[in-house]
Amino acid sequence: MVYSLWQERNRRIFDNHFQPPQTAAEEIINLIRTHITNMEHKCIIPALIRDIWGLHGT
């Protein structure tokens, strides 16, 4: 998440390119969702967390 925010900061400062906030948020959410899905012990992820992040198939 921090890396994504840092990249967005750099794009704004150095490239004068502004990504819509919704796009930046979706990028971060997808990174977190991918990380949770690829966790070694994903079978122990509580049902509430799976529901919040839309991980019903894991």
C-alpha distances in whole Angstrom, upper triangle without the diagonal:
4,5,5,6,9,10,11,12,14,15,17,19,20,20,21,19,17,15,16,14,14,13,10,9,11,9,6,9,10,8,8,11,12,11,13,16,16,16,20,21,20,23,23,20,22,23,21,18,19,20,17,15,18,19,23,24,22
4,5,5,6,9,10,10,12,14,15,16,18,19,20,18,17,16,17,15,16,15,12,12,14,12,9,12,14,11,11,15,16,14,16,19,19,19,22,24,23,26,25,23,25,26,24,21,22,24,21,19,22,22,26,27,25
4,5,5,6,9,10,10,12,14,15,16,17,18,17,16,15,17,15,17,15,12,13,14,11,9,13,14,11,12,16,15,14,17,19,19,19,22,24,23,27,27,24,26,28,27,23,24,25,23,20,23,23,27,27,26
4,5,5,6,9,10,11,12,14,15,15,16,14,13,12,13,12,13,11,8,9,11,8,7,11,11,9,11,14,14,14,17,19,19,20,23,25,24,27,27,24,26,27,26,22,23,24,21,18,21,22,25,26,25
4,5,5,6,9,10,11,12,14,15,15,14,12,11,12,11,13,12,8,9,12,10,8,12,14,12,13,17,17,17,19,21,22,23,26,27,26,30,29,26,28,28,27,23,24,25,22,20,23,24,28,29,27
4,5,5,6,9,10,11,12,13,14,13,13,13,15,14,16,15,11,13,15,13,12,15,16,14,16,19,19,19,21,24,23,24,27,29,28,32,31,28,30,31,30,26,27,29,25,23,26,27,31,31,30
4,5,5,6,9,10,10,11,12,11,11,11,14,13,15,13,10,13,14,11,11,15,16,14,16,19,19,19,22,23,23,24,27,29,28,32,32,29,31,32,31,27,28,29,26,23,26,27,30,31,30
4,5,5,6,9,10,10,10,9,8,7,10,10,12,11,8,11,13,11,11,15,16,15,17,19,20,20,23,24,25,26,29,31,30,33,33,30,32,32,30,27,28,28,25,23,25,27,30,31,30
4,5,5,6,8,10,10,10,9,10,12,12,15,14,11,14,16,14,14,18,19,18,19,22,23,22,25,27,27,28,32,33,32,36,35,32,34,34,32,29,30,31,28,26,28,30,33,34,33
4,5,5,6,7,9,9,10,11,14,15,18,16,13,16,18,16,16,20,20,19,21,24,24,24,27,28,28,29,32,34,33,37,37,34,36,37,35,32,32,33,30,28,30,31,35,36,35
4,6,6,5,6,5,7,8,12,13,16,14,12,15,17,15,16,19,20,19,21,24,23,24,27,28,28,30,33,35,34,38,38,35,36,37,35,32,32,33,30,28,30,31,34,35,34
4,6,6,5,5,6,8,11,12,15,14,12,16,18,16,17,20,21,21,23,25,26,26,29,31,31,32,36,37,36,39,39,36,37,38,36,33,33,34,31,29,31,32,36,37,36
4,6,6,8,9,12,15,16,19,18,16,19,21,19,20,23,24,23,25,28,28,28,31,33,33,34,37,39,38,42,41,38,40,41,38,35,36,37,33,31,34,35,39,40,39
4,6,8,11,13,17,18,21,19,17,21,22,20,21,25,25,24,26,29,29,29,32,33,33,35,38,40,39,42,42,40,41,42,40,37,38,38,35,33,35,36,40,40,39
4,5,9,11,15,17,19,17,16,20,21,19,20,24,24,23,26,28,28,28,32,33,33,34,38,40,38,42,42,39,41,42,40,37,37,37,35,32,34,35,39,39,39
4,6,10,13,15,18,16,15,19,21,19,21,24,24,24,27,29,29,30,33,34,34,36,39,41,40,43,43,40,41,42,40,37,37,37,34,32,34,36,39,40,39
4,7,10,12,15,13,12,16,17,16,18,21,21,21,24,26,26,27,30,31,31,33,37,38,37,40,40,37,39,39,37,34,34,34,31,29,30,32,36,36,36
4,6,9,12,10,10,13,15,14,16,19,19,20,22,24,25,26,28,29,30,32,35,37,35,38,38,35,36,36,34,31,32,31,28,26,28,30,33,34,34
4,6,8,7,7,10,11,11,13,15,16,17,19,21,21,23,25,26,27,29,33,34,32,35,35,32,33,33,31,28,28,28,25,23,24,27,30,31,31
4,5,5,7,9,10,11,13,14,16,17,19,20,21,23,25,26,28,29,33,34,32,35,35,31,32,31,29,27,27,26,23,22,23,25,28,30,30
4,5,5,6,9,10,11,12,14,15,17,18,20,21,23,24,26,27,31,32,30,32,32,29,29,29,26,24,24,24,20,19,21,24,27,28,28
4,5,5,6,9,10,10,12,14,15,16,18,20,21,22,24,26,30,30,28,30,30,27,27,26,24,22,22,21,18,17,18,21,23,25,26
4,5,5,6,9,10,11,12,14,15,16,18,20,21,23,25,28,29,27,30,30,27,28,27,25,22,22,22,19,17,18,20,23,24,25
4,5,5,6,9,10,11,13,14,15,17,19,20,21,23,27,28,26,29,29,25,27,26,24,22,22,22,19,17,18,20,24,25,25
4,5,5,6,9,10,11,12,14,15,17,18,20,21,25,26,23,26,26,23,23,23,21,18,19,18,15,13,16,18,21,23,23
4,5,5,6,9,10,10,12,14,15,16,18,20,24,25,22,25,25,22,22,22,20,17,17,17,14,12,13,15,19,20,20
4,6,5,6,9,10,11,12,14,15,17,19,22,24,21,25,25,22,23,23,22,19,18,19,16,13,15,16,20,21,20
4,5,5,6,9,10,11,12,14,15,17,20,22,19,23,23,19,21,21,20,16,17,17,15,12,14,16,19,20,19
4,5,5,6,9,10,11,12,14,15,19,20,17,20,20,17,18,18,16,13,13,14,11,8,11,12,16,17,17
4,5,5,6,8,10,10,12,14,18,19,16,20,20,17,19,19,18,15,14,15,13,9,11,11,15,15,15
4,5,5,6,9,10,11,12,16,18,16,19,20,17,19,19,19,15,15,16,15,11,13,13,17,17,16
4,5,5,6,9,10,11,14,15,13,17,17,14,15,16,15,12,12,14,12,9,11,11,15,16,14
4,5,5,6,9,10,14,14,12,15,15,12,14,14,14,10,9,11,10,6,8,8,11,12,11
4,5,5,6,9,12,14,11,15,16,14,16,17,17,13,12,14,14,10,11,10,13,13,11
4,5,5,6,10,12,10,14,14,12,15,16,17,13,12,15,14,11,13,11,15,15,12
4,5,5,9,9,7,11,11,8,11,13,13,10,9,12,12,9,11,9,12,12,9
4,6,9,10,7,10,11,10,13,13,14,11,9,13,13,10,10,7,10,9,7
4,6,9,7,11,13,11,15,16,18,14,13,16,16,13,14,11,14,12,9
4,6,5,9,10,9,13,15,16,13,12,16,16,14,15,12,15,14,10
4,6,8,10,11,14,17,19,16,15,19,19,17,18,15,17,15,12
4,5,6,8,11,14,16,14,13,17,18,16,17,14,15,15,11
4,5,5,9,11,13,11,10,13,15,13,14,10,12,11,7
4,6,8,10,13,12,10,14,16,15,15,11,12,11,8
4,6,9,11,10,10,14,15,15,16,13,13,14,10
4,6,8,7,7,10,11,11,12,10,11,12,9
4,5,5,6,9,10,11,12,11,11,13,11
4,5,5,6,9,10,10,9,8,11,10
4,5,5,6,9,10,10,10,13,13
4,5,5,6,8,8,10,13,11
4,6,5,6,5,6,9,8
4,6,5,6,6,10,11
4,6,8,10,13,13
4,6,9,11,11
4,6,8,9
4,6,6
4,6
4
